[in-house]
Amino acid sequence: MQTLYLFGFLVFWRVIFYSFFFTSTIHDAAVIMRAWGLGLKFDLRLTLILMIPMGLIAVIARDRLFGTGALRRINYWYFFIIYLLLTLFYVTDLGYYSYLGLRIDPSVMRFLAPGERLTNARMLWESYPIIWGVLGIVLLLALINWSVRCIFRRYAGKEGIAVRPRRYAVWVVVLVLLFSAGIYGNVAYFPLRWSQAMFTRDNGITSLALNPVTYYISNLSVREESFDRKLTRQYYEPVAEYLGVDNPDPEKLNYARSFPGDSLKPRQNVIIVMLESGGAAMMSMFNNPMQATPNLQKLADEGLFFENFHVPAMSTARTVFGVTTGLPDIFKFKTASRHPTIVDQRVIMDQFDGYEKYYLLGGNTNWANIRAVFTNNVNGIKIYEEGYFKAPKADVWGVSDFDLITESDEIFKAAHDRKQPFIAYLQTADNHEPYTTTEGKGDFRKLTGKDIDVAAFNKSGFLSIDQLNALRYMDYNIGYLMEKAAQSGYLDNTIFVFFGDHSARLNPFKHMPLPEYEMGTFVDHVPCIIYNPKLLKPRKITRMGSLLDVYPTVARLAGIPFTNYTMGVDMLDTTYQGERYAFITYTRNLQSFYALQGQQYLCEIGLESGEMKLYDLKADPFRDIKDQRPEIAAGLDKLTRGFYESSRYLMFNNKKPR
């Protein structure tokens, strides 16, 4: 009876997930039922594993299980601890899934990193109904405690039945066989494995088919990241050719490319604006039905608009590291900024000689150890963070974006008035849970359910009206930044770069040219706009661009001399006649992939399996064509693996000379 009750408890959490968190592009009832069937098998496996200790005690104690006080206490406290831990784990898993759209894995431990626990705790407090959640957990555990006691008392009150030794032995053997069969979980040579849950390409179906506890445990054995010098050398040549390395050397593994300055170009300021959680599929420029970003649309129409721009991974910390260093953060569990031996890098921002350098963030730069990415690599950088700003904190992420822009403008205007060129990294944050918005200048208003077209909203991918309003607020503040730049006089002599750091989690959508949601790549596709009304004529650029390319591109636009030691290229380089690619990582069916995406081909490699697949994006982005295009497949396979291995190598070997 206790086994059935525990199994029912796990099924209860599966029902909660399915009812309130499950989203999928697949609506075939047979597929969903198959996922349910696999999920119930995993639940049964976990149930039986957890029941083994009590089963052993029951076999040994026989009819004394309900008679002695010690065994009663062991029974009670064992199940109390099991239900407590399971409840806390499932609640955490549901919160993690709500945040990232993924089942929980050991990478969640990064949120407990020293110096970040308080920030992450505050984000939870401000974003989720913690008090009601705790009360719900207490009530649920009280109900479980009462019902488990009732079950125990019911069987403890029954009179024992004498069983002969031979019959008892048969009973034990049958029990062991039943437990073994339930844990094995398959009528096949191999036992039930988590990979069986990945029978579609859809993350929602896979998540439904898994048990989060057994999935988490299966990922505990993942090894620590490092680099492989032999593999780096093996794939060095195609990478060096693609990057245009000055003096290719597979032994020394040289990646340097030096560029002379252009003294004839006017001295331009640079303001790089990171748009928190700003995915391409959410934007007006990409035909989202809600048309929530008119200010960014205007900048895209009047500036250089990169339609096919991608970030390497879905993570703000990874994006800040990647754009600054020119290296994709390819670590699966601990982000590169949190790795003490990796934050020492040679970066292009440091080479803007004669410029004042700023990093502006409404919150605290101890988050994800981002402070070290700048202070350790950019000489003389001035960091403006919470404690500097006069405005009060709006939420866990610090002052509101409106106040951040207001006070950042004062810094930019002061430098402009002194005729001091500057380069600044301005990081917005409010398009992120808890989705704090203000009235701005007094004219920003939130939309309500009465204000929107429900049919359009349902097609847009937005998870909630709060998410939509947060994006509208971000766009509002971009318009405000440009208004302040014009008023303060630095608009015409400043190169503005706007890019999304990754997409927010979304519901399924269909308005993009590619089926990015099903492919899993929508998290990496973001807008990028470079704007300077005096320097740049409006142009829509379809060539692939990458987050890694931002600093090489603006350095060439600004005409400064620099040396590029890492993986980015100038997105406006007209001398390169080959195809450009964006290096991306993503998760599909809870499996991790890295890839190079071009305008026609996507070369995808499984992070764990190492298997390569080639897709023709202009034909069928779900059909592997490596056997039909062997030459293209072979070339892209080498370049993709080379990009990955070179990035791993450089993360550990791009240190500044001492």
KAMO-V931822 format. One record per residue. RES is the residue in one letter. SS is DSSP state (a for helix, b for strand, c for the rest). PSI is psi in degrees with one decimal (* if undefined). Layout:
BEGIN
res->RES ss->SS psi->PSI
res->RES ss->SS psi->PSI
END
This chain:
BEGIN
res->M ss->c psi->-40.7
res->Q ss->a psi->-34.2
res->T ss->a psi->-45.9
res->L ss->a psi->-38.7
res->Y ss->a psi->-43.8
res->L ss->a psi->-41.4
res->F ss->a psi->-43.6
res->G ss->a psi->-34.1
res->F ss->a psi->-42.8
res->L ss->a psi->-37.8
res->V ss->a psi->-35.8
res->F ss->a psi->-44.0
res->W ss->a psi->-32.2
res->R ss->a psi->-39.1
res->V ss->a psi->-41.1
res->I ss->a psi->-46.4
res->F ss->a psi->-47.9
res->Y ss->a psi->-37.6
res->S ss->a psi->-33.9
res->F ss->a psi->-15.1
res->F ss->c psi->-21.2
res->F ss->c psi->125.6
res->T ss->c psi->144.4
res->S ss->c psi->152.5
res->T ss->c psi->-8.5
res->I ss->c psi->125.3
res->H ss->c psi->8.5
res->D ss->c psi->119.6
res->A ss->a psi->-35.7
res->A ss->a psi->-39.6
res->V ss->a psi->-44.2
res->I ss->a psi->-39.8
res->M ss->a psi->-35.3
res->R ss->a psi->-41.5
res->A ss->a psi->-42.5
res->W ss->a psi->-45.3
res->G ss->a psi->-45.7
res->L ss->a psi->-41.7
res->G ss->a psi->-40.3
res->L ss->a psi->-34.0
res->K ss->a psi->-44.0
res->F ss->a psi->-39.3
res->D ss->a psi->-41.9
res->L ss->a psi->-41.0
res->R ss->a psi->-48.8
res->L ss->a psi->-42.0
res->T ss->a psi->-50.0
res->L ss->a psi->-37.3
res->I ss->a psi->-43.5
res->L ss->a psi->-24.4
res->M ss->a psi->-9.9
res->I ss->a psi->-47.7
res->P ss->a psi->-44.8
res->M ss->a psi->-31.4
res->G ss->a psi->-42.7
res->L ss->a psi->-43.1
res->I ss->a psi->-41.2
res->A ss->a psi->-40.4
res->V ss->a psi->-41.5
res->I ss->a psi->-44.1
res->A ss->a psi->-25.7
res->R ss->a psi->-124.4
res->D ss->a psi->-3.4
res->R ss->a psi->-7.5
res->L ss->c psi->-38.6
res->F ss->c psi->1.2
res->G ss->c psi->-40.9
res->T ss->c psi->146.5
res->G ss->a psi->-37.7
res->A ss->a psi->-45.4
res->L ss->a psi->-33.9
res->R ss->a psi->-44.1
res->R ss->a psi->-39.9
res->I ss->a psi->-44.8
res->N ss->a psi->-46.8
res->Y ss->a psi->-51.0
res->W ss->a psi->-31.1
res->Y ss->a psi->-50.2
res->F ss->a psi->-32.8
res->F ss->a psi->-45.6
res->I ss->a psi->-40.8
res->I ss->a psi->-49.0
res->Y ss->a psi->-34.2
res->L ss->a psi->-49.8
res->L ss->a psi->-41.0
res->L ss->a psi->-42.5
res->T ss->a psi->-47.6
res->L ss->a psi->-39.2
res->F ss->a psi->-45.8
res->Y ss->a psi->-38.2
res->V ss->a psi->-43.5
res->T ss->a psi->-42.0
res->D ss->a psi->-43.3
res->L ss->a psi->-39.0
res->G ss->a psi->-41.0
res->Y ss->a psi->-42.2
res->Y ss->a psi->-39.3
res->S ss->a psi->-34.9
res->Y ss->a psi->-45.9
res->L ss->a psi->-10.3
res->G ss->c psi->22.5
res->L ss->c psi->150.9
res->R ss->c psi->150.9
res->I ss->c psi->140.6
res->D ss->c psi->176.2
res->P ss->a psi->-15.7
res->S ss->a psi->-15.0
res->V ss->a psi->-22.6
res->M ss->a psi->-16.3
res->R ss->a psi->-24.5
res->F ss->a psi->-7.4
res->L ss->a psi->13.5
res->A ss->c psi->142.7
res->P ss->c psi->136.9
res->G ss->c psi->-9.5
res->E ss->c psi->-10.4
res->R ss->a psi->-44.0
res->L ss->a psi->-42.5
res->T ss->a psi->-46.4
res->N ss->a psi->-35.8
res->A ss->a psi->-39.6
res->R ss->a psi->-37.4
res->M ss->a psi->-43.3
res->L ss->a psi->-44.1
res->W ss->a psi->-40.6
res->E ss->a psi->-17.9
res->S ss->a psi->-24.5
res->Y ss->c psi->154.6
res->P ss->c psi->75.6
res->I ss->a psi->-46.0
res->I ss->a psi->-47.3
res->W ss->a psi->-34.6
res->G ss->a psi->-44.3
res->V ss->a psi->-43.4
res->L ss->a psi->-41.4
res->G ss->a psi->-41.7
res->I ss->a psi->-44.6
res->V ss->a psi->-45.6
res->L ss->a psi->-41.6
res->L ss->a psi->-44.9
res->L ss->a psi->-35.3
res->A ss->a psi->-42.3
res->L ss->a psi->-43.5
res->I ss->a psi->-45.8
res->N ss->a psi->-44.8
res->W ss->a psi->-45.0
res->S ss->a psi->-37.1
res->V ss->a psi->-40.1
res->R ss->a psi->-41.6
res->C ss->a psi->-42.8
res->I ss->a psi->-45.9
res->F ss->a psi->-46.7
res->R ss->a psi->-36.2
res->R ss->a psi->-44.2
res->Y ss->a psi->-28.7
res->A ss->a psi->-28.1
res->G ss->c psi->-9.5
res->K ss->c psi->147.9
res->E ss->c psi->136.4
res->G ss->c psi->151.5
res->I ss->c psi->125.3
res->A ss->c psi->134.0
res->V ss->c psi->130.9
res->R ss->c psi->151.5
res->P ss->a psi->-43.2
res->R ss->a psi->-42.8
res->R ss->a psi->-37.0
res->Y ss->a psi->-40.0
res->A ss->a psi->-40.9
res->V ss->a psi->-41.9
res->W ss->a psi->-42.4
res->V ss->a psi->-43.8
res->V ss->a psi->-45.0
res->V ss->a psi->-42.1
res->L ss->a psi->-44.5
res->V ss->a psi->-42.2
res->L ss->a psi->-41.8
res->L ss->a psi->-44.0
res->F ss->a psi->-43.9
res->S ss->a psi->-42.6
res->A ss->a psi->-41.4
res->G ss->a psi->-38.0
res->I ss->a psi->-39.1
res->Y ss->a psi->-46.5
res->G ss->c psi->-1.2
res->N ss->c psi->144.7
res->V ss->c psi->69.5
res->A ss->c psi->174.1
res->Y ss->c psi->-38.2
res->F ss->c psi->148.3
res->P ss->c psi->168.8
res->L ss->c psi->129.2
res->R ss->c psi->153.6
res->W ss->a psi->-25.6
res->S ss->a psi->-22.0
res->Q ss->a psi->-22.8
res->A ss->a psi->-15.7
res->M ss->c psi->54.9
res->F ss->c psi->-2.7
res->T ss->c psi->179.7
res->R ss->c psi->3.4
res->D ss->c psi->125.2
res->N ss->a psi->-35.9
res->G ss->a psi->-45.1
res->I ss->a psi->-44.9
res->T ss->a psi->-43.8
res->S ss->a psi->-37.2
res->L ss->a psi->-35.5
res->A ss->a psi->-16.1
res->L ss->c psi->158.5
res->N ss->c psi->124.5
res->P ss->a psi->-30.3
res->V ss->a psi->-50.5
res->T ss->a psi->-32.8
res->Y ss->a psi->-42.8
res->Y ss->a psi->-47.0
res->I ss->a psi->-36.5
res->S ss->a psi->-19.6
res->N ss->c psi->0.1
res->L ss->c psi->-20.5
res->S ss->c psi->2.1
res->V ss->c psi->132.4
res->R ss->c psi->160.9
res->E ss->c psi->143.4
res->E ss->c psi->148.5
res->S ss->c psi->-155.0
res->F ss->c psi->163.2
res->D ss->c psi->104.5
res->R ss->a psi->-36.2
res->K ss->a psi->-45.3
res->L ss->a psi->-35.2
res->T ss->a psi->-44.3
res->R ss->a psi->-37.2
res->Q ss->a psi->-37.6
res->Y ss->c psi->14.4
res->Y ss->a psi->-43.0
res->E ss->a psi->-51.1
res->P ss->a psi->-31.3
res->V ss->a psi->-45.4
res->A ss->a psi->-39.9
res->E ss->a psi->-43.2
res->Y ss->a psi->-42.0
res->L ss->a psi->-22.3
res->G ss->c psi->42.8
res->V ss->c psi->137.4
res->D ss->c psi->-51.2
res->N ss->c psi->81.6
res->P ss->c psi->136.0
res->D ss->c psi->102.0
res->P ss->c psi->-16.2
res->E ss->c psi->-49.1
res->K ss->c psi->-13.3
res->L ss->c psi->60.5
res->N ss->c psi->133.6
res->Y ss->c psi->5.9
res->A ss->c psi->139.5
res->R ss->b psi->122.7
res->S ss->b psi->143.0
res->F ss->b psi->128.8
res->P ss->c psi->156.8
res->G ss->c psi->169.4
res->D ss->c psi->97.2
res->S ss->c psi->-14.7
res->L ss->c psi->-19.1
res->K ss->c psi->139.5
res->P ss->c psi->147.8
res->R ss->c psi->112.7
res->Q ss->c psi->138.5
res->N ss->b psi->163.1
res->V ss->b psi->125.7
res->I ss->b psi->113.9
res->I ss->b psi->119.3
res->V ss->b psi->117.1
res->M ss->b psi->122.4
res->L ss->b psi->102.4
res->E ss->c psi->129.1
res->S ss->c psi->36.6
res->G ss->c psi->83.1
res->G ss->b psi->154.2
res->A ss->a psi->-41.8
res->A ss->a psi->-13.9
res->M ss->a psi->-11.2
res->M ss->c psi->153.5
res->S ss->a psi->-36.4
res->M ss->a psi->-18.0
res->F ss->a psi->25.5
res->N ss->c psi->29.3
res->N ss->c psi->133.2
res->P ss->c psi->-24.3
res->M ss->c psi->-14.0
res->Q ss->c psi->57.3
res->A ss->c psi->-5.3
res->T ss->c psi->65.3
res->P ss->a psi->-32.9
res->N ss->a psi->-42.4
res->L ss->a psi->-34.9
res->Q ss->a psi->-43.2
res->K ss->a psi->-43.8
res->L ss->a psi->-37.5
res->A ss->a psi->-37.8
res->D ss->a psi->-29.0
res->E ss->a psi->-2.7
res->G ss->c psi->-160.1
res->L ss->b psi->116.2
res->F ss->b psi->116.3
res->F ss->b psi->106.3
res->E ss->b psi->-31.7
res->N ss->b psi->61.4
res->F ss->b psi->134.2
res->H ss->b psi->148.9
res->V ss->c psi->155.8
res->P ss->c psi->-25.3
res->A ss->c psi->160.0
res->M ss->c psi->87.8
res->S ss->c psi->130.7
res->T ss->a psi->-44.0
res->A ss->a psi->-40.9
res->R ss->a psi->-36.0
res->T ss->a psi->-45.2
res->V ss->a psi->-42.3
res->F ss->a psi->-45.1
res->G ss->a psi->-44.7
res->V ss->a psi->-34.1
res->T ss->a psi->-40.8
res->T ss->a psi->-20.4
res->G ss->c psi->18.6
res->L ss->c psi->132.1
res->P ss->c psi->133.1
res->D ss->c psi->100.4
res->I ss->c psi->9.5
res->F ss->c psi->138.6
res->K ss->c psi->-36.7
res->F ss->c psi->-54.3
res->K ss->c psi->123.7
res->T ss->c psi->154.1
res->A ss->a psi->-35.3
res->S ss->a psi->-20.4
res->R ss->a psi->1.6
res->H ss->c psi->112.0
res->P ss->c psi->-31.9
res->T ss->c psi->-0.4
res->I ss->c psi->-18.0
res->V ss->c psi->-11.4
res->D ss->c psi->106.7
res->Q ss->c psi->151.9
res->R ss->c psi->118.1
res->V ss->c psi->156.8
res->I ss->c psi->-33.9
res->M ss->a psi->-33.6
res->D ss->a psi->-18.4
res->Q ss->a psi->5.6
res->F ss->c psi->73.3
res->D ss->c psi->139.1
res->G ss->c psi->-4.6
res->Y ss->c psi->144.0
res->E ss->b psi->144.1
res->K ss->b psi->130.0
res->Y ss->b psi->143.9
res->Y ss->b psi->121.9
res->L ss->b psi->122.9
res->L ss->b psi->134.6
res->G ss->c psi->-21.3
res->G ss->c psi->-144.0
res->N ss->c psi->132.7
res->T ss->c psi->0.5
res->N ss->c psi->-17.3
res->W ss->a psi->126.3
res->A ss->a psi->19.1
res->N ss->a psi->27.4
res->I ss->a psi->-29.6
res->R ss->a psi->-44.1
res->A ss->a psi->-30.9
res->V ss->a psi->-35.9
res->F ss->a psi->-53.4
res->T ss->a psi->-29.0
res->N ss->c psi->-15.5
res->N ss->c psi->-16.6
res->V ss->c psi->105.1
res->N ss->c psi->128.6
res->G ss->c psi->12.4
res->I ss->c psi->141.4
res->K ss->b psi->123.1
res->I ss->b psi->125.7
res->Y ss->b psi->116.1
res->E ss->c psi->-174.1
res->E ss->c psi->139.8
res->G ss->c psi->-31.4
res->Y ss->c psi->-40.9
res->F ss->c psi->143.2
res->K ss->c psi->-28.0
res->A ss->c psi->150.4
res->P ss->c psi->158.7
res->K ss->c psi->139.3
res->A ss->c psi->-34.7
res->D ss->b psi->-162.9
res->V ss->c psi->-25.9
res->W ss->c psi->6.0
res->G ss->b psi->-148.7
res->V ss->c psi->157.0
res->S ss->c psi->159.0
res->D ss->a psi->-34.7
res->F ss->a psi->-46.0
res->D ss->a psi->-36.1
res->L ss->a psi->-45.0
res->I ss->a psi->-39.5
res->T ss->a psi->-47.9
res->E ss->a psi->-27.2
res->S ss->a psi->-37.7
res->D ss->a psi->-36.6
res->E ss->a psi->-39.7
res->I ss->a psi->-45.3
res->F ss->a psi->-41.8
res->K ss->a psi->-40.0
res->A ss->a psi->-42.1
res->A ss->a psi->-41.7
res->H ss->a psi->-42.4
res->D ss->a psi->-29.1
res->R ss->c psi->1.0
res->K ss->c psi->36.3
res->Q ss->c psi->112.3
res->P ss->c psi->149.6
res->F ss->b psi->156.4
res->I ss->b psi->129.6
res->A ss->b psi->142.4
res->Y ss->b psi->110.3
res->L ss->b psi->117.0
res->Q ss->b psi->111.7
res->T ss->c psi->164.3
res->A ss->c psi->-13.8
res->D ss->c psi->-15.4
res->N ss->c psi->58.0
res->H ss->c psi->144.3
res->E ss->c psi->136.0
res->P ss->c psi->19.5
res->Y ss->c psi->51.5
res->T ss->c psi->132.6
res->T ss->c psi->155.1
res->T ss->c psi->-179.6
res->E ss->c psi->-0.4
res->G ss->c psi->-123.2
res->K ss->c psi->2.0
res->G ss->c psi->-1.7
res->D ss->c psi->6.7
res->F ss->c psi->128.0
res->R ss->c psi->136.6
res->K ss->c psi->146.1
res->L ss->c psi->151.9
res->T ss->c psi->176.4
res->G ss->a psi->-26.2
res->K ss->a psi->-18.1
res->D ss->a psi->-9.0
res->I ss->c psi->156.6
res->D ss->c psi->109.7
res->V ss->a psi->-40.5
res->A ss->a psi->-44.4
res->A ss->a psi->-41.3
res->F ss->a psi->-43.1
res->N ss->a psi->-25.6
res->K ss->a psi->-14.3
res->S ss->a psi->-23.3
res->G ss->c psi->-13.0
res->F ss->c psi->141.2
res->L ss->c psi->-28.7
res->S ss->c psi->165.0
res->I ss->a psi->-32.0
res->D ss->a psi->-41.0
res->Q ss->a psi->-41.6
res->L ss->a psi->-45.1
res->N ss->a psi->-34.8
res->A ss->a psi->-39.5
res->L ss->a psi->-42.1
res->R ss->a psi->-38.7
res->Y ss->a psi->-39.8
res->M ss->a psi->-46.0
res->D ss->a psi->-40.4
res->Y ss->a psi->-43.2
res->N ss->a psi->-28.2
res->I ss->a psi->-42.5
res->G ss->a psi->-39.5
res->Y ss->a psi->-40.3
res->L ss->a psi->-44.3
res->M ss->a psi->-34.1
res->E ss->a psi->-44.3
res->K ss->a psi->-38.1
res->A ss->a psi->-39.4
res->A ss->a psi->-43.6
res->Q ss->a psi->-36.5
res->S ss->a psi->-7.3
res->G ss->c psi->-0.4
res->Y ss->c psi->9.3
res->L ss->c psi->-46.6
res->D ss->c psi->-20.6
res->N ss->c psi->32.6
res->T ss->b psi->132.5
res->I ss->b psi->116.1
res->F ss->b psi->134.5
res->V ss->b psi->123.7
res->F ss->b psi->127.4
res->F ss->b psi->147.6
res->G ss->b psi->144.2
res->D ss->c psi->-20.5
res->H ss->c psi->170.2
res->S ss->c psi->150.7
res->A ss->c psi->165.6
res->R ss->c psi->137.4
res->L ss->c psi->161.5
res->N ss->c psi->164.8
res->P ss->c psi->142.5
res->F ss->c psi->162.8
res->K ss->c psi->5.8
res->H ss->c psi->-2.2
res->M ss->c psi->153.7
res->P ss->c psi->-35.7
res->L ss->c psi->154.1
res->P ss->c psi->65.3
res->E ss->a psi->-33.1
res->Y ss->a psi->-47.9
res->E ss->a psi->-34.3
res->M ss->a psi->-25.0
res->G ss->c psi->-1.8
res->T ss->a psi->-4.0
res->F ss->a psi->-23.9
res->V ss->a psi->-24.9
res->D ss->c psi->-19.0
res->H ss->b psi->116.9
res->V ss->b psi->161.4
res->P ss->b psi->152.3
res->C ss->b psi->128.9
res->I ss->b psi->130.1
res->I ss->b psi->126.3
res->Y ss->b psi->126.7
res->N ss->c psi->107.0
res->P ss->c psi->-25.5
res->K ss->c psi->-29.2
res->L ss->c psi->-34.2
res->L ss->c psi->131.2
res->K ss->c psi->147.7
res->P ss->c psi->136.0
res->R ss->b psi->139.7
res->K ss->b psi->123.6
res->I ss->b psi->120.6
res->T ss->c psi->-14.0
res->R ss->c psi->147.3
res->M ss->c psi->139.4
res->G ss->b psi->159.5
res->S ss->b psi->153.2
res->L ss->a psi->-35.5
res->L ss->a psi->-16.4
res->D ss->a psi->-4.4
res->V ss->a psi->-54.2
res->Y ss->a psi->-41.0
res->P ss->a psi->-35.1
res->T ss->a psi->-48.3
res->V ss->a psi->-28.7
res->A ss->a psi->-40.8
res->R ss->a psi->-39.5
res->L ss->a psi->-38.6
res->A ss->a psi->-13.4
res->G ss->c psi->25.0
res->I ss->c psi->149.0
res->P ss->c psi->138.8
res->F ss->b psi->163.1
res->T ss->b psi->129.1
res->N ss->b psi->119.0
res->Y ss->c psi->-4.2
res->T ss->c psi->-143.2
res->M ss->c psi->-1.3
res->G ss->c psi->157.9
res->V ss->c psi->165.9
res->D ss->c psi->116.5
res->M ss->c psi->-15.7
res->L ss->c psi->12.3
res->D ss->c psi->114.2
res->T ss->c psi->-6.0
res->T ss->c psi->-21.1
res->Y ss->c psi->119.9
res->Q ss->c psi->-7.6
res->G ss->c psi->-180.0
res->E ss->c psi->136.2
res->R ss->c psi->148.4
res->Y ss->c psi->155.8
res->A ss->b psi->129.4
res->F ss->b psi->125.7
res->I ss->b psi->155.6
res->T ss->b psi->148.1
res->Y ss->b psi->169.6
res->T ss->b psi->130.9
res->R ss->b psi->130.4
res->N ss->c psi->31.9
res->L ss->c psi->16.2
res->Q ss->b psi->142.3
res->S ss->b psi->139.9
res->F ss->b psi->152.2
res->Y ss->b psi->153.6
res->A ss->b psi->161.2
res->L ss->b psi->125.6
res->Q ss->b psi->125.7
res->G ss->c psi->-170.9
res->Q ss->c psi->-28.1
res->Q ss->c psi->-40.3
res->Y ss->b psi->145.8
res->L ss->b psi->116.9
res->C ss->b psi->114.1
res->E ss->b psi->135.7
res->I ss->b psi->128.2
res->G ss->b psi->129.4
res->L ss->c psi->-39.5
res->E ss->c psi->-42.4
res->S ss->c psi->-29.2
res->G ss->c psi->3.4
res->E ss->c psi->135.2
res->M ss->b psi->140.5
res->K ss->b psi->146.4
res->L ss->b psi->129.3
res->Y ss->b psi->139.5
res->D ss->b psi->106.7
res->L ss->c psi->-19.8
res->K ss->c psi->-5.4
res->A ss->c psi->-84.1
res->D ss->b psi->102.9
res->P ss->b psi->3.0
res->F ss->b psi->-0.5
res->R ss->b psi->121.8
res->D ss->b psi->120.5
res->I ss->c psi->20.8
res->K ss->c psi->-30.0
res->D ss->c psi->-27.1
res->Q ss->c psi->-23.7
res->R ss->c psi->64.8
res->P ss->a psi->-37.3
res->E ss->a psi->-45.2
res->I ss->a psi->-42.1
res->A ss->a psi->-43.6
res->A ss->a psi->-43.6
res->G ss->a psi->-45.5
res->L ss->a psi->-30.9
res->D ss->a psi->-46.0
res->K ss->a psi->-42.9
res->L ss->a psi->-40.3
res->T ss->a psi->-48.3
res->R ss->a psi->-36.9
res->G ss->a psi->-40.8
res->F ss->a psi->-41.7
res->Y ss->a psi->-49.3
res->E ss->a psi->-37.8
res->S ss->a psi->-39.4
res->S ss->a psi->-44.3
res->R ss->a psi->-43.7
res->Y ss->a psi->-47.8
res->L ss->a psi->-29.2
res->M ss->a psi->-31.8
res->F ss->a psi->-11.3
res->N ss->a psi->30.1
res->N ss->c psi->33.1
res->K ss->c psi->150.8
res->K ss->c psi->142.8
res->P ss->c psi->142.5
res->R ss->c psi->*
END
